[in-house]
Amino acid sequence: MLEILAISFFAKKIRKISYKKNIKASKWIWRLILTWFGVELLVVIGYLILSGDDFENSIAIFIPAIVLAAASAFYTVKKLEKQPDNLQLEED
């Protein structure tokens, strides 16, 4: 539940920034979602491979996985902020 709220928070932030810069927001929102779940998955799989532990004893790994996923979302937002403005005006 908290993940959905965090992703929606970052998605709204991306929409706001991309509107100001006149950039398509959907590309950046997909990047946000894919990096979020990709980082989570990599952290959990990496922990399970390195520890060789049973999954039921390693529930505590999800906290660092979520923190790193949120850091990747923050990085995605900062990367969008560094993008140049798209000043092309549509012709009628």
C-alpha positions as CSV (number, residue, x, y, z in Angstrom):
1,M,0.0,0.0,0.0
2,L,2.8,2.4,0.9
3,E,4.5,1.6,-2.4
4,I,1.5,2.6,-4.4
5,L,1.3,5.9,-2.5
6,A,5.0,6.6,-3.0
7,I,4.8,5.8,-6.7
8,S,1.8,8.0,-7.2
9,F,3.6,10.8,-5.3
10,F,6.6,10.6,-7.6
11,A,4.3,10.2,-10.7
12,K,2.5,13.5,-9.8
13,K,5.8,15.2,-9.3
14,I,7.0,13.9,-12.8
15,R,3.7,15.2,-14.4
16,K,4.2,18.6,-12.8
17,I,7.8,18.9,-13.9
18,S,7.2,17.5,-17.4
19,Y,4.3,19.9,-17.9
20,K,6.5,22.9,-17.1
21,K,9.2,21.6,-19.5
22,N,6.8,20.6,-22.2
23,I,8.0,17.0,-22.2
24,K,6.0,13.9,-22.6
25,A,5.3,12.5,-19.0
26,S,4.4,9.0,-19.9
27,K,8.0,8.1,-20.8
28,W,9.3,9.3,-17.5
29,I,6.5,7.6,-15.5
30,W,7.2,4.3,-17.1
31,R,10.9,4.8,-16.3
32,L,9.9,5.5,-12.7
33,I,7.8,2.3,-12.4
34,L,10.3,0.1,-14.1
35,T,13.2,1.3,-12.1
36,W,11.2,1.0,-8.8
37,F,10.3,-2.6,-9.3
38,G,13.5,-3.5,-11.0
39,V,15.6,-2.2,-8.0
40,E,13.3,-4.0,-5.6
41,L,13.6,-7.2,-7.5
42,L,17.4,-7.0,-7.8
43,V,17.9,-6.4,-4.1
44,V,15.7,-9.2,-3.0
45,I,17.2,-11.7,-5.5
46,G,20.7,-10.6,-4.7
47,Y,20.1,-11.1,-1.0
48,L,18.6,-14.5,-1.6
49,I,21.5,-15.6,-3.8
50,L,24.2,-14.2,-1.5
51,S,22.7,-15.4,1.8
52,G,21.4,-18.8,0.7
53,D,18.7,-18.4,3.3
54,D,15.1,-19.4,3.1
55,F,12.7,-16.8,2.0
56,E,10.6,-16.9,5.1
57,N,13.5,-15.8,7.3
58,S,14.4,-12.9,5.1
59,I,11.4,-10.6,5.2
60,A,13.5,-7.8,6.7
61,I,15.2,-7.4,3.3
62,F,12.1,-5.7,1.9
63,I,12.8,-2.5,4.0
64,P,16.2,-1.8,2.3
65,A,14.7,-2.8,-1.0
66,I,11.9,-0.2,-0.7
67,V,14.4,2.4,0.5
68,L,16.7,1.8,-2.5
69,A,13.7,1.8,-4.8
70,A,12.6,5.1,-3.5
71,A,16.1,6.4,-4.0
72,S,15.9,5.3,-7.6
73,A,12.6,7.1,-8.0
74,F,14.2,10.3,-6.5
75,Y,17.1,9.9,-9.0
76,T,14.6,9.6,-11.9
77,V,12.9,12.8,-10.8
78,K,16.2,14.6,-10.6
79,K,17.2,13.3,-14.0
80,L,14.0,14.8,-15.4
81,E,14.7,18.1,-13.8
82,K,18.0,18.3,-15.6
83,Q,16.4,17.8,-19.0
84,P,16.3,20.9,-21.2
85,D,13.0,22.5,-21.9
86,N,11.2,21.5,-25.0
87,L,10.4,24.9,-26.5
88,Q,8.9,23.7,-29.8
89,L,5.5,25.2,-30.4
90,E,2.9,23.3,-32.3
91,E,1.9,24.9,-35.6
92,D,-1.8,25.2,-36.4
